[in-house]
Amino acid sequence: MIKSIVITKIFENYLANKDIRTFKNSFIYYLLFRIIRNFLTKDIVIKIYNFKVYGSIKKNVTSYFLLKKCEFGDYDEINTIKKISENNKIFFIDCGCNYGFYSFYVASLSDKNFVLSFEASEKTSKYFLKNVELNKFDNIKFFNKAVSDQDNIQVKFNESANDWESSLSHDEFITSKEEKVKTVKLDSLLESYNLEDFSYDPDLVNQFSMSRIIGLGLNLFLLSGKPLFQVLLLKDMIYLQV
């Protein structure tokens, strides 16, 4: 397939400074994207909500679906985070952040919010760091480490051909490579932060489950000095307790 710099530039200009969500359900956009997607030469900068990310032109990269579907989804989670952020400072922990949608969304709502982002995959981490540079956020701290119940040990990480499948716990997919990654323990990391500076209104949280919040038998803080979510890992089941 012949790649075209000209077609790529035209498509970039077509999307420039427009929220990708405005193209959702647009027959013209979907037809255009279907025709030109194989001619694109590089990842495309996408605006979504009030931040930007690179939309990958590779189908095995999660951010490709922003270009394909023109939305992220998870509306309940997004609306709840926005509502909490209106009157509170958020301390957000994004485990397995991938290209960083949740991290950038929280950071973009207020410069008083603070985000800790974790991604074990070295390959996926590069996408995240490109997006940090694109947005110039100062309220995100990123770790290319695996969240664990032990600090600073090397563990095996299975890198999948599809970046959403990569895993520490199994390799039941087409593995592109096996690598070593260091771990970090949230308990010890959080000792460096004064969580009393962050507060929340519990009335805003009514039996709300956020799929992004996972952990290993730890209190995982979304915001405040008190745990908003208690996460327990029992065998192969994750229980989320509000």
Phi, psi and omega per residue, in radians:
M1 nan 2.279 -3.140
I2 -1.383 2.263 3.081
K3 -1.601 2.610 -3.084
S4 -2.305 2.083 3.077
I5 -1.174 -0.638 -3.112
V6 -1.138 -0.833 3.131
I7 -1.087 -0.717 3.123
T8 -1.060 -0.754 -3.127
K9 -1.154 -0.717 3.120
I10 -1.087 -0.736 3.138
F11 -1.159 -0.711 3.086
E12 -1.038 -0.775 -3.140
N13 -1.159 -0.616 3.119
Y14 -1.088 -0.642 -3.110
L15 -1.576 -0.260 -2.971
A16 -0.917 2.202 3.065
N17 1.056 0.283 3.046
K18 -1.900 2.339 3.061
D19 -1.112 2.187 -3.086
I20 -0.988 -0.423 -3.118
R21 -1.185 -0.339 3.129
T22 -1.218 -0.272 -3.134
F23 -1.654 -0.030 3.130
K24 -1.069 2.332 -3.125
N25 1.188 0.251 3.084
S26 -1.553 1.987 -3.132
F27 -1.079 -0.666 -3.136
I28 -1.081 -0.787 -3.138
Y29 -1.102 -0.863 -3.084
Y30 -1.079 -0.672 3.094
L31 -1.142 -0.783 3.129
L32 -1.063 -0.833 -3.100
F33 -1.122 -0.701 3.139
R34 -1.096 -0.616 -3.123
I35 -1.304 -0.754 -2.957
I36 -1.716 -0.191 -2.983
R37 -0.985 -0.584 -3.123
N38 -1.410 -0.121 3.122
F39 -1.698 -0.161 -3.064
L40 -1.209 2.452 -3.043
T41 -1.736 -0.285 -3.070
K42 -2.728 2.920 3.083
D43 -1.079 2.590 -3.033
I44 -1.900 2.313 3.085
V45 -1.239 2.209 -3.116
I46 -2.073 2.342 2.956
K47 -1.646 2.282 3.067
I48 -2.496 2.297 -2.951
Y49 0.940 -2.199 -3.110
N50 -2.052 0.636 3.029
F51 -2.551 3.073 -3.109
K52 -2.217 2.614 3.033
V53 -2.473 2.830 3.014
Y54 -1.480 2.170 3.021
G55 -1.545 2.079 -3.077
S56 -1.255 2.575 3.046
I57 -1.622 0.083 3.120
K58 -1.736 2.256 -3.054
K59 -1.200 -0.296 -3.124
N60 -1.650 0.246 3.100
V61 -2.040 2.312 -2.996
T62 -0.967 -0.699 -3.065
S63 -1.193 -0.205 3.051
Y64 -1.019 -0.584 -3.054
F65 -1.252 -0.295 3.001
L66 -1.179 -0.684 3.089
L67 -1.232 -0.643 -3.069
K68 -1.339 -0.765 -3.021
K69 -1.790 -0.260 3.131
C70 1.068 0.575 3.066
E71 -2.891 2.864 3.045
F72 -1.815 -0.644 -3.094
G73 1.599 -2.650 3.136
D74 0.891 0.820 -3.017
Y75 -1.129 -0.662 3.132
D76 -1.085 -0.793 3.139
E77 -1.099 -0.799 -3.109
I78 -1.108 -0.789 -3.125
N79 -1.138 -0.639 3.120
T80 -1.184 -0.763 3.108
I81 -1.055 -0.763 -3.139
K82 -1.093 -0.743 -3.116
K83 -1.137 -0.725 3.109
I84 -1.122 -0.695 -3.064
S85 -1.216 -0.331 -3.102
E86 -1.099 -0.564 -3.087
N87 -2.213 0.163 -3.074
N88 -2.491 2.739 2.977
K89 -1.584 2.290 -3.087
I90 -1.768 2.281 2.946
F91 -1.856 1.886 -2.955
F92 -2.001 2.318 3.092
I93 -1.990 2.089 -3.082
D94 -1.959 1.756 -3.122
C95 -1.619 2.192 -3.046
G96 1.251 0.926 -2.945
C97 -1.272 -0.244 -3.116
N98 0.946 -2.295 -3.100
Y99 -1.371 -0.174 2.911
G100 1.870 0.368 -3.065
F101 -0.929 -0.964 -3.083
Y102 -1.097 -0.711 3.135
S103 -1.038 -0.820 -3.100
F104 -1.260 -0.590 3.113
Y105 -1.105 -0.849 3.136
V106 -1.104 -0.788 -3.119
A107 -1.109 -0.582 -3.088
S108 -1.323 -0.369 -3.103
L109 -1.210 -0.580 -3.132
S110 -2.864 2.437 3.091
D111 -1.301 -0.101 3.051
K112 -1.480 -0.321 3.044
N113 -1.235 2.687 3.136
F114 -2.374 2.411 -3.029
V115 -2.216 2.310 2.929
L116 -1.873 2.123 -3.064
S117 -2.048 2.357 -3.097
F118 -2.228 2.268 3.059
E119 -2.498 2.102 -3.075
A120 -1.328 -0.509 -3.081
S121 -1.318 2.169 3.100
E122 -1.151 -0.676 -3.135
K123 -1.128 -0.837 -3.128
T124 -1.202 -0.537 3.119
S125 -1.038 -0.570 -3.137
K126 -1.130 -0.642 3.076
Y127 -1.132 -0.739 -3.140
F128 -1.064 -0.840 -3.084
L129 -1.145 -0.592 3.043
K130 -1.096 -0.680 3.140
N131 -1.245 -0.589 3.046
V132 -1.067 -0.814 -3.137
E133 -1.107 -0.633 -3.132
L134 -1.116 -0.636 -3.065
N135 -1.722 -0.282 3.117
K136 1.042 0.629 3.125
F137 -1.306 2.389 3.089
D138 -1.797 -0.110 -3.046
N139 -1.865 0.515 3.047
I140 -2.215 2.308 3.000
K141 -2.067 2.201 -3.009
F142 -1.914 2.501 3.092
F143 -2.280 2.135 3.003
N144 -1.509 1.207 -3.096
K145 -2.497 2.872 3.093
A146 -1.736 2.282 3.086
V147 -1.250 2.261 -3.068
S148 -2.578 -3.111 3.062
D149 -1.677 0.176 3.079
Q150 -2.364 2.624 -3.129
D151 -1.681 2.438 2.864
N152 0.972 0.733 2.994
I153 -1.983 2.727 3.112
Q154 -1.607 2.281 3.123
V155 -2.227 2.781 3.135
K156 -1.405 2.312 3.105
F157 -2.141 2.237 -3.119
N158 -1.657 1.930 -3.111
E159 -1.551 2.101 -3.117
S160 -1.594 2.758 3.027
A161 -1.097 -0.605 3.024
N162 -1.653 2.115 -2.955
D163 -1.176 -0.328 3.125
W164 -1.406 -0.134 -3.114
E165 -1.715 -0.322 -3.058
S166 -0.907 2.472 -2.961
S167 -2.691 2.611 2.972
L168 -1.452 -0.526 -2.921
S169 -1.622 -0.348 -3.118
H170 -2.704 2.941 3.111
D171 -2.323 0.680 -3.091
E172 -1.487 1.011 3.123
F173 -2.821 3.100 3.078
I174 -1.307 1.862 -3.063
T175 -1.489 2.164 3.098
S176 -1.428 -0.583 3.045
K177 -2.937 2.843 3.066
E178 -1.992 2.277 -3.107
E179 -2.364 2.991 3.107
K180 -1.848 2.417 3.123
V181 -2.396 2.555 3.127
K182 -1.495 2.699 -3.094
T183 -1.798 2.851 3.035
V184 -2.440 2.484 3.126
K185 -1.833 2.172 -3.052
L186 -1.106 -0.648 -3.118
D187 -0.954 -0.855 -3.084
S188 -1.285 -0.608 3.135
L189 -1.141 -0.708 -3.083
L190 -1.216 -0.275 3.089
E191 -1.106 -0.331 -3.120
S192 -1.433 -0.107 -3.047
Y193 -2.096 2.500 3.082
N194 -1.572 1.619 -3.062
L195 -1.297 -0.181 3.098
E196 -1.201 -0.261 3.094
D197 -1.281 -0.217 -3.089
F198 -1.957 2.417 -3.115
S199 -2.441 2.895 3.104
Y200 -2.629 2.819 3.102
D201 -1.709 1.869 -3.076
P202 -1.083 -0.346 3.121
D203 -1.155 -0.345 3.136
L204 -1.386 -0.275 -3.063
V205 -1.888 1.820 -3.087
N206 -2.130 1.662 -3.130
Q207 0.866 0.833 -3.079
F208 -1.745 2.219 3.130
S209 -1.942 2.211 3.128
M210 -1.898 2.051 -3.032
S211 -1.119 -0.393 -3.086
R212 -1.292 -0.318 -3.019
I213 -1.596 1.963 3.119
I214 -2.277 2.863 3.126
G215 -2.958 3.126 -3.119
L216 -2.095 1.337 3.114
G217 1.114 0.561 -3.064
L218 -2.079 2.707 2.855
N219 -1.305 2.096 -3.116
L220 -1.919 2.098 -3.045
F221 -1.503 2.169 2.925
L222 -1.501 -0.790 3.072
L223 -2.813 2.698 3.084
S224 1.474 2.937 3.080
G225 -1.305 -0.210 3.076
K226 -1.809 2.519 3.117
P227 -1.220 2.194 3.074
L228 -1.389 -0.569 3.115
F229 -2.218 2.336 3.027
Q230 -1.813 2.098 -3.081
V231 -1.988 2.227 -3.141
L232 -2.128 2.323 3.083
L233 -1.870 1.974 -3.130
L234 -2.121 1.929 -3.059
K235 0.952 -2.084 -3.108
D236 -1.769 0.175 -3.081
M237 -1.937 2.435 3.048
I238 -1.882 2.157 3.126
Y239 -1.877 2.258 3.133
L240 -1.916 2.105 -3.056
Q241 -2.033 2.127 -3.103
V242 -1.702 nan nan
